[in-house]
Structure formats: C-alpha cells, structure tokens
Amino acid sequence: MTEKIMAMAKALGHVTAGQETALEALCQAAETELTRRLRPGVSPEDCGSAFVLACAWMALAGLTAGESAGVEKFTAGSLTIQEGGGADAAERSAALRLQAETVLGPYLADRGFAFQGVEG
C-alpha cells in the first residue's frame, strides 16, 4: 500500500527527486501510525481511498515540517534579503495533519477524550 500512498503524496505535493527517500519513509510511518489509530475491527481496506489520502497528507505534513526556514533576514548596505518559512512550514504541516485526521476521522479510535461527570 506504501506505493499507492507515495503516488498520492507526489500528486498532492511538490516533491523533488532529493526528497523521495524521505517521503517514502514518511509514507511508511504514516501508514503505520494511522493503521494503529483505527478503531478496533477496522482495517485500512475498510476506509477505502480515504486511508491512502490521509496517509499521503500525513507524509506531506512530515516533509513540510522538515523544511528549513532558510535565511531569516540579511542586510548589507541598502540591500536586504529576507526569506522565511519556519512558521509558515509549521502551519502548513499542522494543516496537512489536520486534513489527514479529518478525512479519516470516522474510522479513527478516540484518543483518550472522555466526559467526566461532576456531582453538584
């Protein structure tokens, strides 16, 4: 299934040739993580294409989180070069991860949230 996830991730995101090895590892990690988070009795196949899509977004989130921010600000005389992306990369990564969890949400087990009554 990793091949399908990898193909989907390449179709959804801008992946350079130098990032393919990292992307493959991230696809495998996403597949493992999301498989473990499925509700009991639910398999990746039960989720259909949502599983592949969620894994691809999760892998792209990891790839985005690993992007370097580059030069933050450099000034020499009247020339200023500013390149960022650190915060933007973190925000994009979080958004991609949220998309993955949202699309697979109906199939995922609860993550420890519980209502607790308070006697009044």
The first five atom37 places (N, CA, C, CB, O) and aatype in JSON, in Angstrom:
{
  "aatype": [12, 16, 6, 11, 9, 12, 0, 12, 0, 11, 0, 10, 7, 8, 19, 16, 0, 7, 5, 6, 16, 0, 10, 6, 0, 10, 4, 5, 0, 0, 6, 16, 6, 10, 16, 1, 1, 10, 1, 14, 7, 19, 15, 14, 6, 3, 4, 7, 15, 0, 13, 19, 10, 0, 4, 0, 17, 12, 0, 10, 0, 7, 10, 16, 0, 7, 6, 15, 0, 7, 19, 6, 11, 13, 16, 0, 7, 15, 10, 16, 9, 5, 6, 7, 7, 7, 0, 3, 0, 0, 6, 1, 15, 0, 0, 10, 1, 10, 5, 0, 6, 16, 19, 10, 7, 14, 18, 10, 0, 3, 1, 7, 13, 0, 13, 5, 7, 19, 6, 7],
  "atom_mask": [
    [1, 1, 1, 1, 1],
    [1, 1, 1, 1, 1],
    [1, 1, 1, 1, 1],
    [1, 1, 1, 1, 1],
    [1, 1, 1, 1, 1],
    [1, 1, 1, 1, 1],
    [1, 1, 1, 1, 1],
    [1, 1, 1, 1, 1],
    [1, 1, 1, 1, 1],
    [1, 1, 1, 1, 1],
    [1, 1, 1, 1, 1],
    [1, 1, 1, 1, 1],
    [1, 1, 1, 0, 1],
    [1, 1, 1, 1, 1],
    [1, 1, 1, 1, 1],
    [1, 1, 1, 1, 1],
    [1, 1, 1, 1, 1],
    [1, 1, 1, 0, 1],
    [1, 1, 1, 1, 1],
    [1, 1, 1, 1, 1],
    [1, 1, 1, 1, 1],
    [1, 1, 1, 1, 1],
    [1, 1, 1, 1, 1],
    [1, 1, 1, 1, 1],
    [1, 1, 1, 1, 1],
    [1, 1, 1, 1, 1],
    [1, 1, 1, 1, 1],
    [1, 1, 1, 1, 1],
    [1, 1, 1, 1, 1],
    [1, 1, 1, 1, 1],
    [1, 1, 1, 1, 1],
    [1, 1, 1, 1, 1],
    [1, 1, 1, 1, 1],
    [1, 1, 1, 1, 1],
    [1, 1, 1, 1, 1],
    [1, 1, 1, 1, 1],
    [1, 1, 1, 1, 1],
    [1, 1, 1, 1, 1],
    [1, 1, 1, 1, 1],
    [1, 1, 1, 1, 1],
    [1, 1, 1, 0, 1],
    [1, 1, 1, 1, 1],
    [1, 1, 1, 1, 1],
    [1, 1, 1, 1, 1],
    [1, 1, 1, 1, 1],
    [1, 1, 1, 1, 1],
    [1, 1, 1, 1, 1],
    [1, 1, 1, 0, 1],
    [1, 1, 1, 1, 1],
    [1, 1, 1, 1, 1],
    [1, 1, 1, 1, 1],
    [1, 1, 1, 1, 1],
    [1, 1, 1, 1, 1],
    [1, 1, 1, 1, 1],
    [1, 1, 1, 1, 1],
    [1, 1, 1, 1, 1],
    [1, 1, 1, 1, 1],
    [1, 1, 1, 1, 1],
    [1, 1, 1, 1, 1],
    [1, 1, 1, 1, 1],
    [1, 1, 1, 1, 1],
    [1, 1, 1, 0, 1],
    [1, 1, 1, 1, 1],
    [1, 1, 1, 1, 1],
    [1, 1, 1, 1, 1],
    [1, 1, 1, 0, 1],
    [1, 1, 1, 1, 1],
    [1, 1, 1, 1, 1],
    [1, 1, 1, 1, 1],
    [1, 1, 1, 0, 1],
    [1, 1, 1, 1, 1],
    [1, 1, 1, 1, 1],
    [1, 1, 1, 1, 1],
    [1, 1, 1, 1, 1],
    [1, 1, 1, 1, 1],
    [1, 1, 1, 1, 1],
    [1, 1, 1, 0, 1],
    [1, 1, 1, 1, 1],
    [1, 1, 1, 1, 1],
    [1, 1, 1, 1, 1],
    [1, 1, 1, 1, 1],
    [1, 1, 1, 1, 1],
    [1, 1, 1, 1, 1],
    [1, 1, 1, 0, 1],
    [1, 1, 1, 0, 1],
    [1, 1, 1, 0, 1],
    [1, 1, 1, 1, 1],
    [1, 1, 1, 1, 1],
    [1, 1, 1, 1, 1],
    [1, 1, 1, 1, 1],
    [1, 1, 1, 1, 1],
    [1, 1, 1, 1, 1],
    [1, 1, 1, 1, 1],
    [1, 1, 1, 1, 1],
    [1, 1, 1, 1, 1],
    [1, 1, 1, 1, 1],
    [1, 1, 1, 1, 1],
    [1, 1, 1, 1, 1],
    [1, 1, 1, 1, 1],
    [1, 1, 1, 1, 1],
    [1, 1, 1, 1, 1],
    [1, 1, 1, 1, 1],
    [1, 1, 1, 1, 1],
    [1, 1, 1, 1, 1],
    [1, 1, 1, 0, 1],
    [1, 1, 1, 1, 1],
    [1, 1, 1, 1, 1],
    [1, 1, 1, 1, 1],
    [1, 1, 1, 1, 1],
    [1, 1, 1, 1, 1],
    [1, 1, 1, 1, 1],
    [1, 1, 1, 0, 1],
    [1, 1, 1, 1, 1],
    [1, 1, 1, 1, 1],
    [1, 1, 1, 1, 1],
    [1, 1, 1, 1, 1],
    [1, 1, 1, 0, 1],
    [1, 1, 1, 1, 1],
    [1, 1, 1, 1, 1],
    [1, 1, 1, 0, 1]
  ],
  "atom_positions": [
    [[0.83, -1.19, 0.0], [0.0, 0.0, 0.0], [0.87, 1.26, 0.0], [-0.94, 0.0, 1.21], [0.42, 2.33, -0.41]],
    [[2.11, 1.13, 0.46], [3.01, 2.28, 0.51], [3.2, 2.91, -0.86], [4.36, 1.86, 1.08], [3.35, 4.13, -0.98]],
    [[3.19, 2.08, -1.91], [3.35, 2.61, -3.28], [2.19, 3.53, -3.64], [3.46, 1.46, -4.3], [2.4, 4.58, -4.25]],
    [[0.97, 3.14, -3.27], [-0.21, 3.97, -3.55], [-0.14, 5.28, -2.77], [-1.51, 3.22, -3.18], [-0.45, 6.35, -3.3]],
    [[0.29, 5.19, -1.52], [0.41, 6.37, -0.68], [1.46, 7.32, -1.25], [0.77, 5.98, 0.78], [1.26, 8.53, -1.31]],
    [[2.58, 6.74, -1.68], [3.67, 7.54, -2.26], [3.19, 8.24, -3.53], [4.89, 6.63, -2.57], [3.48, 9.43, -3.73]],
    [[2.48, 7.52, -4.4], [1.97, 8.12, -5.64], [0.99, 9.26, -5.33], [1.29, 7.06, -6.51], [1.02, 10.3, -5.99]],
    [[0.15, 9.06, -4.34], [-0.82, 10.1, -3.96], [-0.1, 11.31, -3.4], [-1.84, 9.55, -2.93], [-0.44, 12.45, -3.73]],
    [[0.9, 11.09, -2.55], [1.65, 12.2, -1.97], [2.35, 13.01, -3.05], [2.67, 11.69, -0.96], [2.38, 14.24, -3.0]],
    [[2.92, 12.33, -4.04], [3.59, 13.03, -5.14], [2.58, 13.83, -5.96], [4.33, 12.03, -6.05], [2.91, 14.91, -6.45]],
    [[1.38, 13.31, -6.11], [0.35, 14.02, -6.88], [-0.17, 15.25, -6.12], [-0.81, 13.08, -7.2], [-0.53, 16.25, -6.74]],
    [[-0.2, 15.16, -4.8], [-0.75, 16.25, -3.99], [0.26, 17.36, -3.68], [-1.28, 15.7, -2.71], [-0.12, 18.52, -3.55]],
    [[1.52, 17.0, -3.56], [2.52, 17.97, -3.13], [3.65, 18.1, -4.11], [0.0, 0.0, 0.0], [3.8, 17.3, -5.03]],
    [[4.44, 19.13, -3.91], [5.64, 19.35, -4.72], [6.77, 18.58, -4.07], [5.98, 20.88, -4.86], [7.28, 18.97, -3.02]],
    [[7.17, 17.48, -4.71], [8.21, 16.62, -4.15], [9.36, 16.57, -5.14], [7.66, 15.18, -3.86], [9.19, 16.17, -6.29]],
    [[10.54, 16.98, -4.69], [11.72, 16.94, -5.55], [12.34, 15.55, -5.5], [12.75, 18.02, -5.13], [12.04, 14.75, -4.61]],
    [[13.19, 15.28, -6.46], [13.86, 13.98, -6.52], [14.67, 13.72, -5.26], [14.76, 13.9, -7.75], [14.78, 12.58, -4.81]],
    [[15.25, 14.76, -4.69], [16.03, 14.62, -3.47], [15.22, 14.32, -2.23], [0.0, 0.0, 0.0], [15.77, 13.94, -1.2]],
    [[13.9, 14.5, -2.32], [13.03, 14.28, -1.17], [12.34, 12.91, -1.2], [11.98, 15.37, -1.09], [11.66, 12.54, -0.25]],
    [[12.51, 12.17, -2.3], [11.76, 10.92, -2.46], [12.08, 9.88, -1.4], [12.03, 10.35, -3.82], [11.18, 9.18, -0.93]],
    [[13.34, 9.76, -1.02], [13.7, 8.77, 0.01], [13.04, 9.12, 1.33], [15.23, 8.7, 0.18], [12.49, 8.24, 2.01]],
    [[13.09, 10.39, 1.7], [12.44, 10.83, 2.94], [10.93, 10.64, 2.85], [12.78, 12.3, 3.24], [10.3, 10.22, 3.82]],
    [[10.36, 10.96, 1.7], [8.92, 10.82, 1.53], [8.49, 9.36, 1.67], [8.48, 11.37, 0.17], [7.46, 9.06, 2.28]],
    [[9.28, 8.45, 1.11], [8.93, 7.03, 1.22], [8.91, 6.59, 2.7], [9.92, 6.16, 0.42], [8.0, 5.88, 3.13]],
    [[9.92, 7.02, 3.45], [9.96, 6.68, 4.88], [8.77, 7.31, 5.62], [11.28, 7.16, 5.51], [8.19, 6.68, 6.5]],
    [[8.43, 8.54, 5.26], [7.29, 9.21, 5.89], [5.97, 8.55, 5.53], [7.26, 10.69, 5.49], [5.06, 8.49, 6.35]],
    [[5.86, 8.05, 4.3], [4.65, 7.32, 3.89], [4.5, 6.04, 4.7], [4.71, 6.99, 2.38], [3.4, 5.72, 5.15]],
    [[5.59, 5.32, 4.9], [5.56, 4.1, 5.71], [5.18, 4.41, 7.15], [6.91, 3.38, 5.66], [4.39, 3.7, 7.76]],
    [[5.76, 5.48, 7.68], [5.45, 5.88, 9.06], [3.99, 6.29, 9.2], [6.37, 7.03, 9.5], [3.34, 5.95, 10.19]],
    [[3.47, 7.03, 8.23], [2.08, 7.46, 8.27], [1.14, 6.25, 8.19], [1.78, 8.45, 7.12], [0.14, 6.19, 8.91]],
    [[1.48, 5.31, 7.33], [0.67, 4.1, 7.21], [0.64, 3.34, 8.54], [1.21, 3.19, 6.08], [-0.42, 2.88, 8.97]],
    [[1.78, 3.2, 9.17], [1.86, 2.5, 10.46], [1.07, 3.25, 11.53], [3.33, 2.35, 10.89], [0.29, 2.65, 12.27]],
    [[1.29, 4.57, 11.62], [0.6, 5.36, 12.65], [-0.91, 5.31, 12.49], [1.06, 6.81, 12.6], [-1.63, 5.06, 13.45]],
    [[-1.39, 5.53, 11.27], [-2.83, 5.58, 11.08], [-3.47, 4.2, 11.18], [-3.16, 6.2, 9.73], [-4.63, 4.09, 11.6]],
    [[-2.75, 3.16, 10.81], [-3.29, 1.81, 10.98], [-3.49, 1.52, 12.47], [-2.34, 0.75, 10.35], [-4.5, 0.93, 12.86]],
    [[-2.53, 1.92, 13.29], [-2.63, 1.69, 14.73], [-3.74, 2.52, 15.38], [-1.31, 2.01, 15.41], [-4.27, 2.15, 16.42]],
    [[-4.09, 3.64, 14.75], [-5.1, 4.53, 15.33], [-6.53, 4.19, 14.89], [-4.8, 5.96, 14.95], [-7.48, 4.8, 15.37]],
    [[-6.67, 3.22, 13.99], [-8.01, 2.85, 13.54], [-8.8, 2.2, 14.68], [-7.93, 1.89, 12.35], [-8.23, 1.57, 15.57]],
    [[-10.12, 2.38, 14.63], [-10.98, 1.74, 15.63], [-10.78, 0.24, 15.59], [-12.47, 2.1, 15.39], [-10.43, -0.31, 14.54]],
    [[-10.99, -0.45, 16.69], [-10.89, -1.91, 16.69], [-11.84, -2.51, 15.65], [-11.19, -2.48, 18.09], [-13.0, -2.12, 15.55]],
    [[-11.33, -3.46, 14.9], [-12.14, -4.13, 13.88], [-12.15, -3.44, 12.54], [0.0, 0.0, 0.0], [-12.73, -3.97, 11.59]],
    [[-11.52, -2.27, 12.43], [-11.47, -1.53, 11.17], [-10.07, -1.7, 10.57], [-11.81, -0.01, 11.39], [-9.06, -1.51, 11.25]],
    [[-10.03, -2.06, 9.3], [-8.75, -2.21, 8.61], [-8.57, -1.06, 7.63], [-8.66, -3.59, 7.87], [-9.54, -0.38, 7.29]],
    [[-7.35, -0.84, 7.18], [-7.14, 0.21, 6.17], [-8.01, 0.02, 4.93], [-5.68, 0.25, 5.77], [-8.48, 1.0, 4.33]],
    [[-8.23, -1.22, 4.54], [-9.06, -1.5, 3.36], [-10.5, -1.07, 3.57], [-9.0, -2.99, 3.03], [-11.18, -0.69, 2.61]],
    [[-10.99, -1.13, 4.81], [-12.36, -0.7, 5.12], [-12.55, 0.8, 4.89], [-12.7, -1.04, 6.56], [-13.67, 1.26, 4.67]],
    [[-11.46, 1.55, 4.94], [-11.52, 3.01, 4.79], [-11.5, 3.44, 3.33], [-10.35, 3.65, 5.52], [-11.74, 4.61, 3.04]],
    [[-11.23, 2.53, 2.42], [-11.19, 2.86, 1.0], [-10.08, 3.85, 0.69], [0.0, 0.0, 0.0], [-9.0, 3.8, 1.28]],
    [[-10.37, 4.74, -0.25], [-9.36, 5.7, -0.68], [-9.05, 6.75, 0.39], [-9.82, 6.4, -1.96], [-8.03, 7.44, 0.3]],
    [[-9.91, 6.88, 1.39], [-9.67, 7.84, 2.47], [-8.38, 7.51, 3.21], [-10.86, 7.87, 3.45], [-7.68, 8.42, 3.66]],
    [[-8.08, 6.22, 3.34], [-6.87, 5.83, 4.06], [-5.62, 6.27, 3.3], [-6.84, 4.31, 4.29], [-4.69, 6.82, 3.89]],
    [[-5.59, 6.03, 2.01], [-4.45, 6.41, 1.18], [-4.28, 7.93, 1.2], [-4.63, 5.9, -0.28], [-3.16, 8.43, 1.35]],
    [[-5.38, 8.65, 1.05], [-5.35, 10.11, 1.04], [-4.84, 10.64, 2.39], [-6.74, 10.68, 0.74], [-3.98, 11.53, 2.42]],
    [[-5.35, 10.11, 3.48], [-4.93, 10.57, 4.81], [-3.45, 10.28, 5.04], [-5.77, 9.89, 5.9], [-2.73, 11.13, 5.57]],
    [[-2.98, 9.12, 4.64], [-1.56, 8.79, 4.8], [-0.69, 9.72, 3.97], [-1.3, 7.33, 4.4], [0.38, 10.14, 4.42]],
    [[-1.13, 10.03, 2.76], [-0.36, 10.93, 1.89], [-0.26, 12.31, 2.52], [-1.0, 11.03, 0.5], [0.82, 12.9, 2.53]],
    [[-1.37, 12.83, 3.04], [-1.33, 14.14, 3.69], [-0.46, 14.11, 4.93], [-2.74, 14.59, 4.05], [0.26, 15.07, 5.21]],
    [[-0.52, 13.02, 5.69], [0.3, 12.89, 6.89], [1.79, 12.88, 6.51], [-0.07, 11.61, 7.68], [2.61, 13.5, 7.18]],
    [[2.13, 12.16, 5.44], [3.53, 12.12, 4.98], [3.98, 13.49, 4.51], [3.7, 11.08, 3.86], [5.1, 13.92, 4.81]],
    [[3.13, 14.19, 3.77], [3.48, 15.54, 3.31], [3.62, 16.5, 4.48], [2.41, 16.05, 2.33], [4.43, 17.42, 4.44]],
    [[2.84, 16.29, 5.53], [2.97, 17.11, 6.74], [4.36, 16.93, 7.34], [1.88, 16.74, 7.78], [4.99, 17.9, 7.75]],
    [[4.82, 15.7, 7.38], [6.16, 15.43, 7.9], [7.24, 16.03, 7.02], [0.0, 0.0, 0.0], [8.23, 16.56, 7.52]],
    [[7.05, 15.94, 5.71], [8.01, 16.51, 4.78], [8.06, 18.03, 4.92], [7.67, 16.11, 3.34], [9.13, 18.63, 4.9]],
    [[6.9, 18.64, 5.06], [6.81, 20.1, 5.22], [7.43, 20.55, 6.53], [5.35, 20.55, 5.15], [8.1, 21.58, 6.58]],
    [[7.21, 19.77, 7.58], [7.77, 20.13, 8.89], [9.29, 20.1, 8.87], [7.25, 19.19, 9.97], [9.94, 20.8, 9.64]],
    [[9.86, 19.29, 7.99], [11.31, 19.18, 7.9], [11.97, 20.21, 7.01], [0.0, 0.0, 0.0], [13.19, 20.22, 6.89]],
    [[11.18, 21.06, 6.38], [11.75, 22.09, 5.52], [12.53, 23.09, 6.34], [10.65, 22.81, 4.71], [12.1, 23.49, 7.43]],
    [[13.67, 23.5, 5.83], [14.45, 24.52, 6.54], [13.87, 25.89, 6.23], [15.95, 24.45, 6.14], [13.33, 26.13, 5.15]],
    [[13.99, 26.76, 7.18], [13.43, 28.1, 7.03], [14.29, 28.97, 6.12], [13.28, 28.76, 8.38], [13.8, 29.96, 5.59]],
    [[15.54, 28.64, 5.94], [16.41, 29.46, 5.1], [16.84, 30.71, 5.84], [0.0, 0.0, 0.0], [16.72, 30.79, 7.06]],
    [[17.34, 31.66, 5.09], [17.8, 32.92, 5.67], [16.6, 33.65, 6.22], [18.54, 33.79, 4.61], [15.59, 33.79, 5.53]],
    [[16.68, 34.12, 7.44], [15.56, 34.88, 8.01], [15.66, 36.34, 7.61], [15.55, 34.75, 9.55], [14.66, 36.92, 7.17]],
    [[16.82, 36.95, 7.75], [17.0, 38.33, 7.31], [18.48, 38.62, 7.22], [16.3, 39.33, 8.29], [19.25, 38.29, 8.12]],
    [[18.87, 39.24, 6.11], [20.27, 39.59, 5.89], [20.3, 40.97, 5.26], [21.01, 38.52, 4.99], [19.64, 41.2, 4.25]],
    [[21.06, 41.87, 5.83], [21.16, 43.22, 5.3], [22.62, 43.57, 5.07], [20.5, 44.25, 6.25], [23.47, 43.35, 5.94]],
    [[22.9, 44.11, 3.88], [24.24, 44.6, 3.55], [24.05, 45.94, 2.84], [25.05, 43.57, 2.65], [23.68, 45.98, 1.67]],
    [[24.31, 47.01, 3.55], [24.09, 48.34, 2.97], [22.61, 48.58, 2.77], [0.0, 0.0, 0.0], [21.83, 48.48, 3.71]],
    [[22.22, 48.89, 1.53], [20.8, 49.13, 1.25], [20.09, 47.89, 0.73], [20.66, 50.25, 0.25], [18.9, 47.94, 0.41]],
    [[20.8, 46.78, 0.64], [20.23, 45.53, 0.16], [19.79, 44.68, 1.35], [21.25, 44.75, -0.71], [20.57, 44.43, 2.26]],
    [[18.53, 44.24, 1.34], [18.01, 43.37, 2.39], [17.43, 42.13, 1.73], [16.94, 44.1, 3.25], [16.62, 42.21, 0.8]],
    [[17.85, 40.98, 2.22], [17.31, 39.7, 1.76], [16.61, 39.06, 2.94], [18.44, 38.76, 1.17], [17.2, 38.88, 4.01]],
    [[15.36, 38.72, 2.73], [14.61, 38.08, 3.8], [13.89, 36.88, 3.22], [13.6, 39.06, 4.46], [13.15, 36.99, 2.24]],
    [[14.13, 35.75, 3.82], [13.46, 34.53, 3.4], [13.03, 33.84, 4.66], [14.37, 33.62, 2.51], [13.83, 33.7, 5.59]],
    [[11.84, 33.42, 4.72], [11.36, 32.77, 5.94], [10.76, 31.43, 5.61], [0.0, 0.0, 0.0], [11.2, 30.74, 4.69]],
    [[9.78, 31.09, 6.35], [9.1, 29.84, 6.1], [9.04, 28.94, 7.32], [0.0, 0.0, 0.0], [8.29, 27.97, 7.32]],
    [[9.81, 29.25, 8.35], [9.79, 28.4, 9.53], [8.4, 28.3, 10.13], [0.0, 0.0, 0.0], [7.89, 27.2, 10.31]],
    [[7.79, 29.43, 10.43], [6.45, 29.43, 10.99], [5.45, 28.96, 9.95], [6.07, 30.82, 11.52], [4.52, 28.21, 10.26]],
    [[5.63, 29.41, 8.7], [4.73, 29.01, 7.63], [4.78, 27.49, 7.43], [5.09, 29.73, 6.33], [3.75, 26.86, 7.23]],
    [[5.97, 26.92, 7.47], [6.13, 25.48, 7.3], [5.43, 24.73, 8.43], [7.62, 25.1, 7.25], [4.78, 23.71, 8.19]],
    [[5.56, 25.23, 9.64], [4.91, 24.58, 10.78], [3.39, 24.67, 10.64], [5.36, 25.24, 12.1], [2.68, 23.71, 10.95]],
    [[2.9, 25.81, 10.19], [1.45, 25.98, 10.0], [0.94, 25.08, 8.88], [1.11, 27.44, 9.69], [-0.12, 24.47, 9.02]],
    [[1.69, 24.99, 7.78], [1.28, 24.11, 6.67], [1.3, 22.65, 7.12], [2.21, 24.3, 5.45], [0.4, 21.88, 6.77]],
    [[2.31, 22.29, 7.88], [2.41, 20.92, 8.38], [1.22, 20.58, 9.28], [3.72, 20.73, 9.15], [0.62, 19.51, 9.15]],
    [[0.87, 21.49, 10.18], [-0.27, 21.26, 11.08], [-1.57, 21.17, 10.29], [-0.36, 22.38, 12.13], [-2.43, 20.35, 10.61]],
    [[-1.71, 22.01, 9.27], [-2.93, 21.98, 8.45], [-3.04, 20.66, 7.68], [-2.94, 23.16, 7.47], [-4.13, 20.1, 7.58]],
    [[-1.94, 20.18, 7.13], [-1.95, 18.9, 6.41], [-2.29, 17.75, 7.35], [-0.6, 18.66, 5.72], [-3.04, 16.85, 7.0]],
    [[-1.72, 17.79, 8.54], [-2.01, 16.74, 9.52], [-3.48, 16.77, 9.93], [-1.1, 16.9, 10.77], [-4.11, 15.72, 10.06]],
    [[-4.02, 17.96, 10.11], [-5.44, 18.09, 10.45], [-6.31, 17.55, 9.32], [-5.79, 19.56, 10.74], [-7.31, 16.88, 9.58]],
    [[-5.95, 17.84, 8.07], [-6.7, 17.31, 6.93], [-6.69, 15.79, 6.96], [-6.1, 17.82, 5.6], [-7.73, 15.15, 6.75]],
    [[-5.55, 15.2, 7.22], [-5.44, 13.75, 7.27], [-6.35, 13.17, 8.34], [-3.99, 13.32, 7.52], [-7.08, 12.21, 8.09]],
    [[-6.31, 13.76, 9.53], [-7.13, 13.26, 10.62], [-8.61, 13.5, 10.39], [-6.7, 13.9, 11.92], [-9.45, 12.72, 10.84]],
    [[-8.95, 14.57, 9.69], [-10.35, 14.87, 9.41], [-10.93, 13.88, 8.41], [-10.49, 16.29, 8.89], [-12.03, 13.37, 8.6]],
    [[-10.19, 13.62, 7.34], [-10.71, 12.71, 6.31], [-10.83, 11.28, 6.83], [-9.8, 12.74, 5.07], [-11.7, 10.54, 6.39]],
    [[-9.98, 10.9, 7.76], [-10.01, 9.55, 8.31], [-10.76, 9.5, 9.64], [-8.59, 9.02, 8.49], [-10.89, 8.43, 10.24]],
    [[-11.25, 10.63, 10.1], [-11.92, 10.73, 11.39], [-12.97, 9.68, 11.69], [0.0, 0.0, 0.0], [-12.97, 9.13, 12.79]],
    [[-13.87, 9.37, 10.75], [-14.9, 8.38, 11.06], [-14.36, 6.99, 11.37], [-15.86, 8.29, 9.92], [-15.05, 6.17, 11.98]],
    [[-13.14, 6.72, 10.97], [-12.55, 5.39, 11.16], [-11.57, 5.34, 12.34], [-11.84, 4.97, 9.9], [-11.15, 4.25, 12.73]],
    [[-11.21, 6.48, 12.9], [-10.2, 6.52, 13.96], [-10.81, 6.29, 15.33], [-9.48, 7.86, 13.93], [-11.95, 6.68, 15.61]],
    [[-10.03, 5.65, 16.19], [-10.44, 5.45, 17.57], [-10.28, 6.76, 18.32], [-9.61, 4.32, 18.25], [-9.51, 7.63, 17.93]],
    [[-11.02, 6.89, 19.4], [-10.87, 8.07, 20.26], [-9.46, 8.09, 20.82], [-11.92, 8.08, 21.4], [-8.84, 7.04, 21.0]],
    [[-8.96, 9.29, 21.09], [-7.59, 9.42, 21.61], [-7.57, 9.84, 23.07], [-6.81, 10.42, 20.78], [-6.82, 10.73, 23.46]],
    [[-8.4, 9.19, 23.88], [-8.32, 9.43, 25.31], [-9.25, 10.5, 25.83], [0.0, 0.0, 0.0], [-9.2, 10.82, 27.02]],
    [[-10.09, 11.08, 24.98], [-11.01, 12.12, 25.45], [-12.21, 11.44, 26.11], [-11.47, 13.04, 24.27], [-12.74, 10.47, 25.58]],
    [[-12.62, 11.95, 27.24], [-13.78, 11.4, 27.92], [-14.48, 12.5, 28.7], [-13.37, 10.24, 28.85], [-13.85, 13.4, 29.26]],
    [[-15.81, 12.42, 28.72], [-16.58, 13.32, 29.58], [-16.58, 12.73, 30.97], [-18.04, 13.53, 29.04], [-16.67, 11.51, 31.14]],
    [[-16.48, 13.58, 31.96], [-16.5, 13.1, 33.33], [-17.54, 13.92, 34.08], [-15.08, 13.21, 33.99], [-17.52, 15.15, 34.04]],
    [[-18.42, 13.24, 34.76], [-19.47, 13.93, 35.5], [-18.95, 14.55, 36.76], [0.0, 0.0, 0.0], [-18.01, 14.06, 37.39]],
    [[-19.58, 15.65, 37.13], [-19.23, 16.33, 38.36], [-20.48, 16.41, 39.22], [-18.65, 17.75, 38.07], [-21.51, 16.95, 38.81]],
    [[-20.38, 15.86, 40.4], [-21.54, 15.9, 41.29], [-21.76, 17.32, 41.78], [-21.35, 14.94, 42.5], [-20.82, 18.01, 42.16]],
    [[-23.0, 17.75, 41.76], [-23.27, 19.12, 42.14], [-24.12, 19.3, 43.28], [0.0, 0.0, 0.0], [-24.4, 20.43, 43.67]]
  ]
}
